[in-house]
Amino acid sequence: MGNEIEDVPDISAEWYREVTAFALHTPAWVRDAAEIATDAVPAILFAFLVFGWWRARRGDDRRMALALLAPVAVVTAYLASEGVKSVLRLRRPCWDLPDVVTVAHCPPYGDWSLPSNHATFAAAAAVALVALWRGMAVVAPVLALLEAFSRVFVGVHYPHDVAAGLLFGALIAPLVLLALRNPATALVSAMRRRPALAAVLTTARPPVPPHGR
């Protein structure tokens, strides 16, 4: 059955209690917004990745390669996170602290705690976005940190769960991008020469008028 009792860092358990207690004293609309945002932020980050691919159609082969690799890096980090969770099988705080009232419903038994998949996804997406689009250097990390905090705020993770998730995503995503960047760039270069794929990988440019007109 895995670890039925775990040694949770005292400071993490204390912070968890403080954050969840603070959450209960916020206005109802804040709690409702946090419960929506904790699932919406990953979707927003994914939408930015799609927009990053759209912008990359105007860029060079390396830019498009990064755009195509970005979701690969995010999914790889997420799957690795899920694999670690299934091995460690560490318990959620809301399973073991019945005196704590949480904003969100506690996940069912078997949905383990460390690392936080949401935080891993958010951190990996933030790294991929910054590599692809320098203009996201502030927005993407802020969204990732907001996502990590929201998981504690709604009561489904300890702070060390989300810290591990952020670190996990921030380490795995760049490794994937660096490892596959060169072969992906060569592949994009070859694919862009095929008319059937040009519309997906390249923005059509207006014809250049004859010289002298």
Salt bridges, closest charged atoms under 4 A:
GLU4 OE1 - ARG91 NH1 3.50
ASP39 OD1 - HIS118 NE2 3.17
ASP61 OD1 - ARG192 NH1 2.87
ASP96 OD1 - ARG91 NH2 2.72
ASP99 OD2 - ARG17 NH1 2.64
ASP111 OD1 - LYS85 NZ 3.64
ASP111 OD1 - ARG92 NH2 2.90
ASP161 OD2 - HIS157 ND1 3.32
ASP161 OD1 - HIS160 NE2 3.53
